[in-house]
Amino acid sequence: MLNGTAGRHTGITLQLFTDQQKEVEFLLMSLPSPYHAGDYRAADAPGRIYPRFVIDDPRASIDLVVYPAAELRNMKRRQADGSPRRLRLPQVRELA
């Protein structure tokens, strides 16, 4: 189970890990909501720039940062309280 606090219209931030970064943008082009493309510069990794997309959904802003799949190995698996920090897409669908 993921945890956190959010109110109505709270923005959503997602980190995506894939070697098919262009496929993410192709998917976004097929959605009805407009989006903006830009760059994300990681504070903990100076000099690294990642693709960033912000979807302008009226319910909440959705901020996507796309990382190479290999960087998933460097991400912590658990939060301080022991709950998972990351989930695979099928696991996220089970929560919905």
C-alpha positions as CSV (number, residue, x, y, z in Angstrom):
1,M,0.0,0.0,0.0
2,L,1.2,3.5,-0.8
3,N,0.8,6.2,1.7
4,G,0.7,10.0,1.8
5,T,-1.6,12.9,2.3
6,A,-3.6,14.8,-0.3
7,G,-6.5,17.1,-0.5
8,R,-8.9,17.9,-3.3
9,H,-7.0,18.9,-6.5
10,T,-3.6,18.0,-5.0
11,G,-1.0,17.6,-7.7
12,I,0.3,14.1,-8.5
13,T,4.0,13.4,-9.1
14,L,5.0,10.1,-10.8
15,Q,8.5,8.8,-11.6
16,L,8.5,6.5,-14.6
17,F,11.4,4.2,-15.4
18,T,11.6,3.0,-19.0
19,D,14.0,2.6,-21.9
20,Q,11.2,3.6,-24.2
21,Q,11.0,7.3,-23.3
22,K,9.5,8.3,-26.6
23,E,6.6,5.8,-26.1
24,V,5.6,7.9,-23.0
25,E,5.2,11.0,-25.1
26,F,3.3,9.0,-27.8
27,L,0.9,7.9,-25.1
28,L,0.4,11.4,-23.8
29,M,-0.3,12.6,-27.4
30,S,-3.3,10.2,-27.5
31,L,-4.8,11.5,-24.3
32,P,-7.6,14.2,-24.3
33,S,-5.8,16.4,-21.7
34,P,-3.1,18.8,-22.9
35,Y,0.4,18.4,-21.6
36,H,3.6,20.4,-21.5
37,A,7.1,18.9,-22.1
38,G,10.2,20.1,-20.4
39,D,13.3,19.0,-18.5
40,Y,13.8,18.0,-14.9
41,R,17.2,18.5,-13.3
42,A,17.7,16.3,-10.3
43,A,19.1,18.1,-7.2
44,D,20.8,15.0,-6.1
45,A,22.4,14.3,-9.5
46,P,24.0,17.5,-10.8
47,G,24.3,17.6,-14.6
48,R,21.6,15.0,-15.2
49,I,18.6,16.1,-17.1
50,Y,15.5,13.9,-17.5
51,P,12.3,14.4,-19.7
52,R,9.4,15.9,-17.8
53,F,5.8,16.1,-18.8
54,V,3.0,18.0,-17.0
55,I,-0.6,17.0,-17.8
56,D,-3.1,19.8,-17.3
57,D,-6.0,17.8,-16.0
58,P,-8.8,19.9,-14.4
59,R,-8.9,17.6,-11.4
60,A,-5.2,17.9,-10.6
61,S,-1.9,18.6,-12.2
62,I,0.0,15.4,-13.1
63,D,3.8,15.7,-13.1
64,L,5.7,12.9,-14.8
65,V,9.5,12.5,-14.8
66,V,10.9,9.8,-17.1
67,Y,14.1,8.1,-16.0
68,P,16.1,5.4,-17.8
69,A,15.1,1.9,-16.6
70,A,18.6,1.2,-15.2
71,E,18.1,3.9,-12.6
72,L,15.3,2.0,-10.9
73,R,18.0,-0.1,-9.2
74,N,19.2,3.0,-7.4
75,M,15.9,3.9,-5.9
76,K,15.1,2.8,-2.4
77,R,12.6,0.0,-2.1
78,R,11.0,1.0,1.2
79,Q,10.1,4.1,3.0
80,A,11.2,4.8,6.6
81,D,8.0,3.2,8.0
82,G,8.6,0.0,6.0
83,S,5.9,0.6,3.4
84,P,6.8,0.2,-0.3
85,R,8.1,3.3,-2.1
86,R,7.6,1.8,-5.5
87,L,5.1,-0.4,-7.3
88,R,4.9,-2.0,-10.7
89,L,1.9,-1.0,-12.9
90,P,-0.2,-4.2,-12.2
91,Q,0.1,-3.4,-8.4
92,V,-1.0,0.2,-8.9
93,R,-4.1,-1.1,-10.9
94,E,-5.0,-3.4,-8.0
95,L,-5.2,-0.3,-5.7
96,A,-7.6,1.5,-7.9
